[in-house]
Amino acid sequence: MEHKILLVEDNQTIVLGLTYLFKEEKMYLEIANTKKEAIEIIKMKKFDLIILDITLPDGDGFELCKYIKKNSNIPIIFLTAKDEEKDVVKGLDIGAEDYIIKPFRNRELISRVKNVLRRNTTNNNFIICKNIKIDTDMGKVYNQDTGEIFLTKLEYKILLNLFNNQNRLITREEILNDIWDIAGNFVNDNTLTVYIKRIREKIGDKDGKIIETVRGLGYRVGDK
């Protein structure tokens, strides 16, 4: 399977070199030159790994790392010229899987990338939003602060649909169509409201900060 990697880097010489290097390794590399561009891409696409510079034209790579780790389980490697011990420690403490200092050796970089991908292969079947995590392999839902959340089959199906479409409006009709094979005609537009209320209660979202209601249309999860 071709691994999908996002490189967040504004140095075009490095971008060109790594594009060729990863192509040789049969890995798909997408480029973001700024923090803003990286966030927009991450919201739309899924990646197996993010390689991240710290000094970006519009922000701090450390803050971008915190944002990514808060909203996903994507592994991160810092690739940066910042070589002070305090920076290395900070990068690892906020959740990065590795920290590589520029200038770097190509073969060593590829080896460390493959090592991180190998270690995190079993963690690619989690979907995370805020402090709620869905393990799609096990069909379980967790509050990362309090532990496992017990949902009915129908509640799980609804929550999974929303989490699979983060930062996108999901209409009530789309949800009803998605759960038809489970619920048949037992769930209509009115009872869907009840199910959403129950899900919010179980995941601790009484204020609608995780599942946002878009009045008259449907629901959205993700960044507000």
N, C-alpha and C positions, 0 to 999 in steps of 0.2 A: 504494500500500500504506500502511495506517495505521501510523505509527510508534508503538512502545510505549515510554513513558518512565516511569521511577520518580523521584518527587520525595521526597527525604528532608528533611523540614522540620517543625518543631513550631509555627511561628507560623501560627495558623489564618487570620489575615487574608491572609497571603501565599498560603497553600494555596487559599483560596477564589478569590482573584484569578487565580492561575495555572491553576486548574481551568477557569475560564471562558475564559481566554486560549487555552489549548491546545485546548479544545473548538472554539473558533472556527477554529483552524488544522487541525482534523480530525486531531488527534494524541491518542492514548489516554494519559491520565495516571493513574498509580496512586500512592497516597500512603503513606508510612511516616513516623510521627512520632518514632520512636526508632531508635537504632542496632540494637538487638535485633530490632525489627520488620522493619527493612530486610534484615537477614541472612536472616531466615526467609522473606521474600518472594523474595529473590534465589535461594534454594535451590530454590524451587518453580516459578519463572517465568523466562522469558527477556525481556530488554529491549534496545532499541536504544541507549538512553542513560540515564544516571543523573545527576540534578541533586541536588547534595549540599551541605547546610549543614555548617559546621565545628563550631559549638557546638550539641550535641544534649543532651537531658535525661539520657541515660545513657552518654555517651561522647564521644569525639573524632572528628570527621569525617575527620581525616587518617588515623587508624588504620583507619577503615572503608574509606577509599580504598585503602589498602595491602592490606586483606583482599580487596577486589573485584578488584584488579589481579593479585593472586597466583592467584586462582581463575578468572579469566575475562578476556576481551578487551573487555568493555563499556566504551565511552567514558564519561568522567566530566567534568562541569562543576561546579566549586565555585560556589555562590551564597551569599555570606556578607557579614556586616558587617565582618569582619576585613580591614582595608585596609592593614596595614603591609607594606612591601616584603618582609620576611623571610617572611611568611605566604604571599604570592603566589608567591615563589620556591619555598618548600617544597611548595606544592600542585602546581606544575608539575613539580618535580623527582621527586615520587613517582608521577607518571604521569597527572595530570589533563590533559585536552585543552584546557581553558579555565578562566579564573578571573574571575568577575563579582562586582563589589562592590555591596552594597546601600547606598542605594536604587538601583534599576535602572530603566531605561526599557523598557517592554514590547516595543516594536518592535525595539530593539537586542537584547534577550534572544532573541526569536524568530529574528532574523537569525543570531545566533551559534550557536543550537541547530541551525538548518538547516545551517549551515556545517560543524559537527562531524559531523552525520549524513551529510552528503554526502562528507566526507573519509573516513569510516569504513565506508561502504557495502560496499566490497570486502573488509572484514575481518570480516564477520559470519558467515562460514562456517568459523570455527575453533571447536573445542571444546577447552577447556583444563582439566586437573586436575593440581595440583602443578606439576611442571616438564615435563609431557608435553602436547604440542599436536597435535591432529588437524586437518589441512586437508581438509575434506570435499569441497571442489571438486576437488582434485587427488588425493584418496585417499592422502595421505601422512601419516606420523607423524614427529614431531620431539621429541627431547629438547632443551629450550631451552638446555641447557648444552653439549651435545656434538654436536648436529646430527641429521641424518635417521636414522630407525630403519627397517630393512627388515623388513617382515612379509609372511608369505604372505597370500593372499586370505582364507583362513579365519581366520587370526590377527587380521587387520584387522577382519573382520566381528564377531568376538567382542569386541575392544577397543572398537569403535565402539558396540556395544550397551551396554556398561557405561558408557561416557562419556556416552551420551545419556540415561542414567538415574542421574545422580549423586545421591548421598545416599539412594538407594533400594535395598533388597534385591532383587537379581535372582536368581531361583531357577535351579538348574541346568537344570530342565525348560524354563524360558523361553529360556535360551541355546540349548539343543539345538533347540528349535522354530524359533528365529530363523535358525539356520545350516543347517536341513534342506535348503533349496533348493540350497545349495552342496555340502554334504557327504553328503546322503542318509543312509544308515544306516552310513556309514563312521565316524562319530563317535558313540560312546555315552558313558554316564556316566563310565566309567573313562578313556577316552581324552581326554575333556574336561579332566580333571585334568592330563593331560600337556600339553595345549595351553595351559592357564593358566600352567603352570610355564614353558613356553617363552616366552610373552609377557612374564612377569615378568623373565625373564633378559634379554630383548632391551631392555626399557625401563628396566632397572636397578632393579628392585623386588624384590630377593631377600628382603627382610624383610617383604614384604606390606604396606607402608605406603601404596601407591597402590591396589592391588587387595586388599581385605580379604576373607579367607575367613570366612564366617559358618557355622560348623561344622554340618554336617548339612542345610543349607538352600541356600546358594549364595554369592554374592559381592556386594560393595558397593564403590563408589569414591566419593571425596569427602572431606569433613572427618572426621577421627577425633576 
